[in-house]
Amino acid sequence: LGARDVTLVAPYLAYMRQDRRFQSGEAVTSRTFARLLSSTFNRLITVDPHLHRYTALSDLYRIPTDTLHAAPLLGGWIAQSVKEPLIVGPDQESDQWVSSIAGELGAPYVTLRKIRQGDRAVAIEVPDLSRWRGRQPVLVDDIASSGRTLIE
Protein backbone atom coordinates (compact mmCIF):
# COMPACT_ATOMS: atom_id res chain seq x y z
CA LEU A 1 0.00 0.00 0.00
CA GLY A 2 3.04 2.25 0.04
CA ALA A 3 3.14 2.94 3.79
CA ARG A 4 6.53 4.08 5.05
CA ASP A 5 5.82 3.35 8.71
CA VAL A 6 3.49 0.75 10.16
CA THR A 7 2.51 0.70 13.84
CA LEU A 8 1.07 -2.42 15.42
CA VAL A 9 -1.56 -1.77 18.11
CA ALA A 10 -1.88 -5.06 20.00
CA PRO A 11 -4.16 -4.91 23.08
CA TYR A 12 -2.89 -8.39 23.97
CA LEU A 13 0.68 -9.23 23.06
CA ALA A 14 0.67 -12.92 22.27
CA TYR A 15 3.50 -15.26 23.22
CA MET A 16 4.85 -13.06 26.04
CA ARG A 17 3.97 -15.68 28.66
CA GLN A 18 6.54 -18.13 27.25
CA ASP A 19 9.39 -16.03 28.63
CA ARG A 20 11.57 -18.97 29.62
CA ARG A 21 11.97 -22.63 28.75
CA PHE A 22 9.68 -24.50 31.16
CA GLN A 23 10.26 -27.95 29.61
CA SER A 24 13.09 -29.37 27.55
CA GLY A 25 12.66 -28.62 23.85
CA GLU A 26 10.33 -25.63 24.27
CA ALA A 27 11.05 -22.41 22.43
CA VAL A 28 11.24 -19.11 24.27
CA THR A 29 8.52 -17.70 22.03
CA SER A 30 8.54 -14.25 23.61
CA ARG A 31 11.95 -13.67 21.99
CA THR A 32 11.01 -15.34 18.68
CA PHE A 33 7.80 -13.34 18.41
CA ALA A 34 9.65 -10.12 19.29
CA ARG A 35 12.15 -10.71 16.47
CA LEU A 36 9.29 -11.31 14.01
CA LEU A 37 7.37 -8.18 15.01
CA SER A 38 10.53 -6.04 15.13
CA SER A 39 11.33 -7.04 11.55
CA THR A 40 7.76 -6.37 10.36
CA PHE A 41 6.62 -3.18 12.12
CA ASN A 42 8.14 0.22 12.91
CA ARG A 43 6.45 0.70 16.28
CA LEU A 44 4.45 -1.32 18.81
CA ILE A 45 1.70 -0.19 21.19
CA THR A 46 0.29 -2.69 23.69
CA VAL A 47 -1.50 -2.95 27.04
CA ASP A 48 0.12 -4.40 30.18
CA PRO A 49 2.47 -6.90 28.53
CA HIS A 50 3.57 -9.96 30.50
CA LEU A 51 6.94 -8.64 31.70
CA HIS A 52 7.63 -10.93 34.61
CA ARG A 53 11.13 -11.94 33.55
CA TYR A 54 11.97 -8.84 31.50
CA THR A 55 12.26 -5.29 32.80
CA ALA A 56 10.83 -3.62 29.67
CA LEU A 57 9.70 -4.38 26.12
CA SER A 58 12.97 -2.86 24.95
CA ASP A 59 14.70 -5.95 26.37
CA LEU A 60 13.02 -7.88 23.54
CA TYR A 61 11.98 -5.49 20.78
CA ARG A 62 14.28 -3.55 18.45
CA ILE A 63 11.53 -1.05 17.56
CA PRO A 64 10.05 1.78 19.66
CA THR A 65 7.33 0.52 22.00
CA ASP A 66 4.62 2.14 24.09
CA THR A 67 2.93 0.38 26.98
CA LEU A 68 -0.53 1.46 28.11
CA HIS A 69 -1.86 0.46 31.51
CA ALA A 70 -5.33 -0.81 32.38
CA ALA A 71 -5.01 -0.34 36.16
CA PRO A 72 -6.32 3.26 36.22
CA LEU A 73 -9.41 2.27 34.21
CA LEU A 74 -10.02 -0.83 36.31
CA GLY A 75 -9.56 1.21 39.48
CA GLY A 76 -12.13 3.73 38.23
CA TRP A 77 -14.66 1.00 37.53
CA ILE A 78 -14.09 -0.59 40.93
CA ALA A 79 -14.47 2.78 42.67
CA GLN A 80 -17.86 3.32 40.99
CA SER A 81 -19.13 -0.26 41.21
CA VAL A 82 -17.84 -1.91 44.38
CA LYS A 83 -18.39 -0.75 47.95
CA GLU A 84 -15.59 -1.64 50.37
CA PRO A 85 -13.39 -3.59 47.92
CA LEU A 86 -10.57 -5.92 48.87
CA ILE A 87 -8.31 -6.19 45.82
CA VAL A 88 -7.01 -9.76 45.45
CA GLY A 89 -4.23 -11.06 43.23
CA PRO A 90 -3.91 -14.82 42.68
CA ASP A 91 -0.08 -14.85 42.73
CA GLN A 92 3.04 -12.74 43.17
CA GLU A 93 3.13 -11.88 39.47
CA SER A 94 -0.21 -10.04 39.85
CA ASP A 95 1.12 -7.87 42.69
CA GLN A 96 2.08 -5.04 40.32
CA TRP A 97 -1.55 -4.53 39.19
CA VAL A 98 -3.15 -5.32 42.53
CA SER A 99 -0.99 -2.86 44.48
CA SER A 100 -1.45 -0.15 41.84
CA ILE A 101 -5.24 -0.44 41.79
CA ALA A 102 -5.49 -0.68 45.58
CA GLY A 103 -3.25 2.37 45.93
CA GLU A 104 -5.47 4.43 43.64
CA LEU A 105 -8.55 3.37 45.58
CA GLY A 106 -7.07 3.61 49.05
CA ALA A 107 -8.29 0.03 49.48
CA PRO A 108 -6.54 -2.93 51.08
CA TYR A 109 -5.11 -5.67 48.95
CA VAL A 110 -3.74 -9.16 49.34
CA THR A 111 -1.67 -11.29 47.04
CA LEU A 112 -2.20 -15.04 47.24
CA ARG A 113 0.45 -17.66 46.57
CA LYS A 114 0.11 -19.89 43.53
CA ILE A 115 1.75 -23.30 43.55
CA ARG A 116 2.04 -24.81 40.08
CA GLN A 117 1.56 -28.57 40.07
CA GLY A 118 1.79 -28.87 36.28
CA ASP A 119 0.74 -27.03 33.13
CA ARG A 120 -2.93 -27.04 34.05
CA ALA A 121 -2.95 -27.79 37.77
CA VAL A 122 -2.46 -25.14 40.45
CA ALA A 123 -3.07 -24.81 44.15
CA ILE A 124 -3.55 -21.51 45.92
CA GLU A 125 -2.40 -20.67 49.44
CA VAL A 126 -4.68 -18.07 51.01
CA PRO A 127 -3.54 -16.08 54.06
CA ASP A 128 -5.89 -15.27 56.92
CA LEU A 129 -8.40 -12.78 55.47
CA SER A 130 -10.50 -12.32 58.62
CA ARG A 131 -9.40 -8.72 59.16
CA TRP A 132 -11.10 -7.78 55.88
CA ARG A 133 -14.42 -9.46 56.70
CA GLY A 134 -17.28 -7.57 55.10
CA ARG A 135 -15.26 -6.33 52.13
CA GLN A 136 -16.06 -7.38 48.59
CA PRO A 137 -13.17 -9.31 47.02
CA VAL A 138 -12.20 -8.21 43.52
CA LEU A 139 -9.83 -10.58 41.68
CA VAL A 140 -7.25 -8.87 39.48
CA ASP A 141 -4.80 -10.58 37.14
CA ASP A 142 -3.18 -9.85 33.80
CA ILE A 143 -4.60 -12.79 31.90
CA ALA A 144 -7.01 -15.65 32.32
CA SER A 145 -6.01 -18.14 29.64
CA SER A 146 -7.98 -21.06 31.03
CA GLY A 147 -9.40 -19.49 34.19
CA ARG A 148 -8.07 -22.34 36.36
CA THR A 149 -6.06 -20.08 38.68
CA LEU A 150 -8.96 -17.68 39.21
CA ILE A 151 -11.39 -20.56 39.76
CA GLU A 152 -9.07 -22.14 42.32
C-alpha positions in Angstrom: 0.0 0.0 0.0 3.0 2.2 0.0 3.1 2.9 3.8 6.5 4.1 5.0 5.8 3.3 8.7 3.5 0.7 10.2 2.5 0.7 13.8 1.1 -2.4 15.4 -1.6 -1.8 18.1 -1.9 -5.1 20.0 -4.2 -4.9 23.1 -2.9 -8.4 24.0 0.7 -9.2 23.1 0.7 -12.9 22.3 3.5 -15.3 23.2 4.8 -13.1 26.0 4.0 -15.7 28.7 6.5 -18.1 27.2 9.4 -16.0 28.6 11.6 -19.0 29.6 12.0 -22.6 28.8 9.7 -24.5 31.2 10.3 -27.9 29.6 13.1 -29.4 27.6 12.7 -28.6 23.8 10.3 -25.6 24.3 11.0 -22.4 22.4 11.2 -19.1 24.3 8.5 -17.7 22.0 8.5 -14.3 23.6 11.9 -13.7 22.0 11.0 -15.3 18.7 7.8 -13.3 18.4 9.6 -10.1 19.3 12.2 -10.7 16.5 9.3 -11.3 14.0 7.4 -8.2 15.0 10.5 -6.0 15.1 11.3 -7.0 11.6 7.8 -6.4 10.4 6.6 -3.2 12.1 8.1 0.2 12.9 6.4 0.7 16.3 4.4 -1.3 18.8 1.7 -0.2 21.2 0.3 -2.7 23.7 -1.5 -2.9 27.0 0.1 -4.4 30.2 2.5 -6.9 28.5 3.6 -10.0 30.5 6.9 -8.6 31.7 7.6 -10.9 34.6 11.1 -11.9 33.5 12.0 -8.8 31.5 12.3 -5.3 32.8 10.8 -3.6 29.7 9.7 -4.4 26.1 13.0 -2.9 24.9 14.7 -6.0 26.4 13.0 -7.9 23.5 12.0 -5.5 20.8 14.3 -3.5 18.4 11.5 -1.1 17.6 10.1 1.8 19.7 7.3 0.5 22.0 4.6 2.1 24.1 2.9 0.4 27.0 -0.5 1.5 28.1 -1.9 0.5 31.5 -5.3 -0.8 32.4 -5.0 -0.3 36.2 -6.3 3.3 36.2 -9.4 2.3 34.2 -10.0 -0.8 36.3 -9.6 1.2 39.5 -12.1 3.7 38.2 -14.7 1.0 37.5 -14.1 -0.6 40.9 -14.5 2.8 42.7 -17.9 3.3 41.0 -19.1 -0.3 41.2 -17.8 -1.9 44.4 -18.4 -0.7 47.9 -15.6 -1.6 50.4 -13.4 -3.6 47.9 -10.6 -5.9 48.9 -8.3 -6.2 45.8 -7.0 -9.8 45.4 -4.2 -11.1 43.2 -3.9 -14.8 42.7 -0.1 -14.8 42.7 3.0 -12.7 43.2 3.1 -11.9 39.5 -0.2 -10.0 39.9 1.1 -7.9 42.7 2.1 -5.0 40.3 -1.5 -4.5 39.2 -3.2 -5.3 42.5 -1.0 -2.9 44.5 -1.5 -0.1 41.8 -5.2 -0.4 41.8 -5.5 -0.7 45.6 -3.3 2.4 45.9 -5.5 4.4 43.6 -8.6 3.4 45.6 -7.1 3.6 49.1 -8.3 0.0 49.5 -6.5 -2.9 51.1 -5.1 -5.7 48.9 -3.7 -9.2 49.3 -1.7 -11.3 47.0 -2.2 -15.0 47.2 0.4 -17.7 46.6 0.1 -19.9 43.5 1.7 -23.3 43.5 2.0 -24.8 40.1 1.6 -28.6 40.1 1.8 -28.9 36.3 0.7 -27.0 33.1 -2.9 -27.0 34.0 -3.0 -27.8 37.8 -2.5 -25.1 40.4 -3.1 -24.8 44.1 -3.5 -21.5 45.9 -2.4 -20.7 49.4 -4.7 -18.1 51.0 -3.5 -16.1 54.1 -5.9 -15.3 56.9 -8.4 -12.8 55.5 -10.5 -12.3 58.6 -9.4 -8.7 59.2 -11.1 -7.8 55.9 -14.4 -9.5 56.7 -17.3 -7.6 55.1 -15.3 -6.3 52.1 -16.1 -7.4 48.6 -13.2 -9.3 47.0 -12.2 -8.2 43.5 -9.8 -10.6 41.7 -7.2 -8.9 39.5 -4.8 -10.6 37.1 -3.2 -9.8 33.8 -4.6 -12.8 31.9 -7.0 -15.7 32.3 -6.0 -18.1 29.6 -8.0 -21.1 31.0 -9.4 -19.5 34.2 -8.1 -22.3 36.4 -6.1 -20.1 38.7 -9.0 -17.7 39.2 -11.4 -20.6 39.8 -9.1 -22.1 42.3 
